Amino acid sequence: MLSLENVVIYSDDKPLLQLSSEVAKGEVLTVMGPSGAGKSTLLQAIAGQLQAPFSVTGQIKINHVVINDIDAHLRKVGIMFQDALLFEHMTVGENIAFAMPDKAYKNKQLKHDAISALLVAVELDGLADRTVNTLSGGQQARVSLIRTLASEPDVVLLDEPFSKLDVALRSQIRNWTFSQLKARNIPAVLVTHDKDDALAAGGNVIEIL
């Protein structure tokens, strides 16, 4: 569970946004609002990447543990952005392997099998040895999703990850993403301008000004 308890984001000591909410496992909280309202800044606060002039008060909890003072790399928070941000010098399989915690796999074969299973889950089986720049936009988006899931996050943050996809592909990738999060019982926060994204997410919606 992700809990945001009396969270206030400040910019130069001026309140930018304030909210309280809980996101259960497998659910998606959607945050909507105009550019500059602080949506992406909220995600940075959750991920531990907030920088001056921004600051945060209140408690951010993952599974009932306050994470405000925990370093970003220890929070187990995965992030998907507008761009896939894949490593172009790596294959599909290498991109996914890069995110996987080594301690979870006793040998290379177990990791290879896990990568294959992830690719099958998003209908990309057999593409592990392909370079990412040979993939379509939709295929890259799916690889970005499973690379995020491969890091075994406790929470996933979605920073308008569907906004650069065409309409047909957007619906498909959006449905893939939400179904994978639900299947893995991962709470998520989605930032978007698109009401269709919010409807597809199916969870609570917070609109900020």
Contacts in CASP RR format, 6 or more apart in sequence:
PFRMAT RR
TARGET T0000
AUTHOR 0000-0000-0000
METHOD contacts of the structure
MODEL  1
MLSLENVVIYSDDKPLLQLSSEVAKGEVLTVMGPSGAGKSTLLQAIAGQL
QAPFSVTGQIKINHVVINDIDAHLRKVGIMFQDALLFEHMTVGENIAFAM
PDKAYKNKQLKHDAISALLVAVELDGLADRTVNTLSGGQQARVSLIRTLA
SEPDVVLLDEPFSKLDVALRSQIRNWTFSQLKARNIPAVLVTHDKDDALA
AGGNVIEIL
1 22 0 8 1.000
1 23 0 8 1.000
1 24 0 8 1.000
1 25 0 8 1.000
1 61 0 8 1.000
1 62 0 8 1.000
1 63 0 8 1.000
1 64 0 8 1.000
1 187 0 8 1.000
2 22 0 8 1.000
2 23 0 8 1.000
2 29 0 8 1.000
2 46 0 8 1.000
2 60 0 8 1.000
2 61 0 8 1.000
2 62 0 8 1.000
2 155 0 8 1.000
2 187 0 8 1.000
2 189 0 8 1.000
3 21 0 8 1.000
3 22 0 8 1.000
3 23 0 8 1.000
3 59 0 8 1.000
3 60 0 8 1.000
3 61 0 8 1.000
3 62 0 8 1.000
3 64 0 8 1.000
4 19 0 8 1.000
4 20 0 8 1.000
4 21 0 8 1.000
4 22 0 8 1.000
4 46 0 8 1.000
4 59 0 8 1.000
4 60 0 8 1.000
4 61 0 8 1.000
5 20 0 8 1.000
5 58 0 8 1.000
5 59 0 8 1.000
5 60 0 8 1.000
5 61 0 8 1.000
6 18 0 8 1.000
6 20 0 8 1.000
6 57 0 8 1.000
6 58 0 8 1.000
6 59 0 8 1.000
7 18 0 8 1.000
7 19 0 8 1.000
7 20 0 8 1.000
7 42 0 8 1.000
7 45 0 8 1.000
7 56 0 8 1.000
7 57 0 8 1.000
7 58 0 8 1.000
7 59 0 8 1.000
7 60 0 8 1.000
8 15 0 8 1.000
8 17 0 8 1.000
8 18 0 8 1.000
8 56 0 8 1.000
8 57 0 8 1.000
8 58 0 8 1.000
9 15 0 8 1.000
9 16 0 8 1.000
9 17 0 8 1.000
9 18 0 8 1.000
9 38 0 8 1.000
9 41 0 8 1.000
9 42 0 8 1.000
9 45 0 8 1.000
9 50 0 8 1.000
9 54 0 8 1.000
9 55 0 8 1.000
9 56 0 8 1.000
10 16 0 8 1.000
10 54 0 8 1.000
10 55 0 8 1.000
10 56 0 8 1.000
10 57 0 8 1.000
11 41 0 8 1.000
11 53 0 8 1.000
11 54 0 8 1.000
12 53 0 8 1.000
13 55 0 8 1.000
16 37 0 8 1.000
16 38 0 8 1.000
16 41 0 8 1.000
16 54 0 8 1.000
17 37 0 8 1.000
17 38 0 8 1.000
17 41 0 8 1.000
17 42 0 8 1.000
17 208 0 8 1.000
19 31 0 8 1.000
19 42 0 8 1.000
19 206 0 8 1.000
19 208 0 8 1.000
21 29 0 8 1.000
21 204 0 8 1.000
21 206 0 8 1.000
23 29 0 8 1.000
23 155 0 8 1.000
23 187 0 8 1.000
23 188 0 8 1.000
23 189 0 8 1.000
23 204 0 8 1.000
24 187 0 8 1.000
25 185 0 8 1.000
25 186 0 8 1.000
25 187 0 8 1.000
26 181 0 8 1.000
26 182 0 8 1.000
26 184 0 8 1.000
26 185 0 8 1.000
26 186 0 8 1.000
26 187 0 8 1.000
26 188 0 8 1.000
27 182 0 8 1.000
27 187 0 8 1.000
27 188 0 8 1.000
27 203 0 8 1.000
27 204 0 8 1.000
28 158 0 8 1.000
28 178 0 8 1.000
28 181 0 8 1.000
28 187 0 8 1.000
28 188 0 8 1.000
28 189 0 8 1.000
28 190 0 8 1.000
28 201 0 8 1.000
28 202 0 8 1.000
28 203 0 8 1.000
29 187 0 8 1.000
29 188 0 8 1.000
29 189 0 8 1.000
29 190 0 8 1.000
29 203 0 8 1.000
29 204 0 8 1.000
29 205 0 8 1.000
29 206 0 8 1.000
30 189 0 8 1.000
30 190 0 8 1.000
30 191 0 8 1.000
30 192 0 8 1.000
30 197 0 8 1.000
30 198 0 8 1.000
30 201 0 8 1.000
30 202 0 8 1.000
30 203 0 8 1.000
30 204 0 8 1.000
30 205 0 8 1.000
30 206 0 8 1.000
31 39 0 8 1.000
31 42 0 8 1.000
31 189 0 8 1.000
31 190 0 8 1.000
31 191 0 8 1.000
31 192 0 8 1.000
31 205 0 8 1.000
31 206 0 8 1.000
31 208 0 8 1.000
32 39 0 8 1.000
32 191 0 8 1.000
32 192 0 8 1.000
32 193 0 8 1.000
32 195 0 8 1.000
32 198 0 8 1.000
32 205 0 8 1.000
32 206 0 8 1.000
32 207 0 8 1.000
32 208 0 8 1.000
33 39 0 8 1.000
33 193 0 8 1.000
33 207 0 8 1.000
33 208 0 8 1.000
33 209 0 8 1.000
34 209 0 8 1.000
37 208 0 8 1.000
37 209 0 8 1.000
38 208 0 8 1.000
39 191 0 8 1.000
39 208 0 8 1.000
40 159 0 8 1.000
40 191 0 8 1.000
41 50 0 8 1.000
41 54 0 8 1.000
42 189 0 8 1.000
42 191 0 8 1.000
43 79 0 8 1.000
43 157 0 8 1.000
43 159 0 8 1.000
43 189 0 8 1.000
43 191 0 8 1.000
44 50 0 8 1.000
44 51 0 8 1.000
44 54 0 8 1.000
45 54 0 8 1.000
45 56 0 8 1.000
45 60 0 8 1.000
46 60 0 8 1.000
46 77 0 8 1.000
46 155 0 8 1.000
46 157 0 8 1.000
46 189 0 8 1.000
47 72 0 8 1.000
47 75 0 8 1.000
47 77 0 8 1.000
47 78 0 8 1.000
47 79 0 8 1.000
47 157 0 8 1.000
48 67 0 8 1.000
48 70 0 8 1.000
48 71 0 8 1.000
48 72 0 8 1.000
48 75 0 8 1.000
48 77 0 8 1.000
49 72 0 8 1.000
50 56 0 8 1.000
56 68 0 8 1.000
58 68 0 8 1.000
59 66 0 8 1.000
59 68 0 8 1.000
60 66 0 8 1.000
60 67 0 8 1.000
60 68 0 8 1.000
61 67 0 8 1.000
62 75 0 8 1.000
62 76 0 8 1.000
62 77 0 8 1.000
62 154 0 8 1.000
62 155 0 8 1.000
63 154 0 8 1.000
67 75 0 8 1.000
75 154 0 8 1.000
75 155 0 8 1.000
76 151 0 8 1.000
76 152 0 8 1.000
76 153 0 8 1.000
76 154 0 8 1.000
76 155 0 8 1.000
77 153 0 8 1.000
77 154 0 8 1.000
77 155 0 8 1.000
77 156 0 8 1.000
77 157 0 8 1.000
78 148 0 8 1.000
78 151 0 8 1.000
78 153 0 8 1.000
78 155 0 8 1.000
78 156 0 8 1.000
78 157 0 8 1.000
79 148 0 8 1.000
79 156 0 8 1.000
79 157 0 8 1.000
79 158 0 8 1.000
79 159 0 8 1.000
80 144 0 8 1.000
80 145 0 8 1.000
80 148 0 8 1.000
80 156 0 8 1.000
80 157 0 8 1.000
80 158 0 8 1.000
80 159 0 8 1.000
80 161 0 8 1.000
80 177 0 8 1.000
81 159 0 8 1.000
81 160 0 8 1.000
81 161 0 8 1.000
82 159 0 8 1.000
82 160 0 8 1.000
82 161 0 8 1.000
82 163 0 8 1.000
82 164 0 8 1.000
83 164 0 8 1.000
84 132 0 8 1.000
84 137 0 8 1.000
84 140 0 8 1.000
84 141 0 8 1.000
84 143 0 8 1.000
84 144 0 8 1.000
85 144 0 8 1.000
86 95 0 8 1.000
86 132 0 8 1.000
86 140 0 8 1.000
86 143 0 8 1.000
86 144 0 8 1.000
86 147 0 8 1.000
87 94 0 8 1.000
87 95 0 8 1.000
87 98 0 8 1.000
87 132 0 8 1.000
88 131 0 8 1.000
88 132 0 8 1.000
88 133 0 8 1.000
90 98 0 8 1.000
90 131 0 8 1.000
90 132 0 8 1.000
91 128 0 8 1.000
91 129 0 8 1.000
91 130 0 8 1.000
91 131 0 8 1.000
91 132 0 8 1.000
92 119 0 8 1.000
92 124 0 8 1.000
92 127 0 8 1.000
92 128 0 8 1.000
92 129 0 8 1.000
92 130 0 8 1.000
92 131 0 8 1.000
92 132 0 8 1.000
92 135 0 8 1.000
92 143 0 8 1.000
93 115 0 8 1.000
93 119 0 8 1.000
93 128 0 8 1.000
93 129 0 8 1.000
95 132 0 8 1.000
95 143 0 8 1.000
95 147 0 8 1.000
96 115 0 8 1.000
96 118 0 8 1.000
96 119 0 8 1.000
96 128 0 8 1.000
96 143 0 8 1.000
96 146 0 8 1.000
96 147 0 8 1.000
96 150 0 8 1.000
97 111 0 8 1.000
97 115 0 8 1.000
97 150 0 8 1.000
98 147 0 8 1.000
99 147 0 8 1.000
99 148 0 8 1.000
99 150 0 8 1.000
99 151 0 8 1.000
100 111 0 8 1.000
100 114 0 8 1.000
100 115 0 8 1.000
100 150 0 8 1.000
100 151 0 8 1.000
100 152 0 8 1.000
101 151 0 8 1.000
101 152 0 8 1.000
104 152 0 8 1.000
105 111 0 8 1.000
105 114 0 8 1.000
114 150 0 8 1.000
115 128 0 8 1.000
115 150 0 8 1.000
116 125 0 8 1.000
116 126 0 8 1.000
116 128 0 8 1.000
118 146 0 8 1.000
118 149 0 8 1.000
118 150 0 8 1.000
119 125 0 8 1.000
119 126 0 8 1.000
119 127 0 8 1.000
119 128 0 8 1.000
119 146 0 8 1.000
121 146 0 8 1.000
121 180 0 8 1.000
122 142 0 8 1.000
122 143 0 8 1.000
122 145 0 8 1.000
122 146 0 8 1.000
122 176 0 8 1.000
122 180 0 8 1.000
123 142 0 8 1.000
124 139 0 8 1.000
124 142 0 8 1.000
124 143 0 8 1.000
124 146 0 8 1.000
127 135 0 8 1.000
127 139 0 8 1.000
132 140 0 8 1.000
132 143 0 8 1.000
135 143 0 8 1.000
137 165 0 8 1.000
137 169 0 8 1.000
138 165 0 8 1.000
138 169 0 8 1.000
138 172 0 8 1.000
138 173 0 8 1.000
141 161 0 8 1.000
141 162 0 8 1.000
141 165 0 8 1.000
141 169 0 8 1.000
141 173 0 8 1.000
142 173 0 8 1.000
142 176 0 8 1.000
144 161 0 8 1.000
145 173 0 8 1.000
145 176 0 8 1.000
145 177 0 8 1.000
145 180 0 8 1.000
146 180 0 8 1.000
148 156 0 8 1.000
149 156 0 8 1.000
149 180 0 8 1.000
149 184 0 8 1.000
149 186 0 8 1.000
153 186 0 8 1.000
154 186 0 8 1.000
154 187 0 8 1.000
155 186 0 8 1.000
155 187 0 8 1.000
155 188 0 8 1.000
155 189 0 8 1.000
156 181 0 8 1.000
156 186 0 8 1.000
156 187 0 8 1.000
156 188 0 8 1.000
156 189 0 8 1.000
157 188 0 8 1.000
157 189 0 8 1.000
157 191 0 8 1.000
158 177 0 8 1.000
158 188 0 8 1.000
158 189 0 8 1.000
158 190 0 8 1.000
158 191 0 8 1.000
158 192 0 8 1.000
159 191 0 8 1.000
160 191 0 8 1.000
160 192 0 8 1.000
160 193 0 8 1.000
161 177 0 8 1.000
162 170 0 8 1.000
162 173 0 8 1.000
162 174 0 8 1.000
162 177 0 8 1.000
162 192 0 8 1.000
162 194 0 8 1.000
162 197 0 8 1.000
163 192 0 8 1.000
163 193 0 8 1.000
163 194 0 8 1.000
165 173 0 8 1.000
171 196 0 8 1.000
171 200 0 8 1.000
174 197 0 8 1.000
174 200 0 8 1.000
175 200 0 8 1.000
178 200 0 8 1.000
178 201 0 8 1.000
178 202 0 8 1.000
181 188 0 8 1.000
190 197 0 8 1.000
190 198 0 8 1.000
190 201 0 8 1.000
192 198 0 8 1.000
198 205 0 8 1.000
END
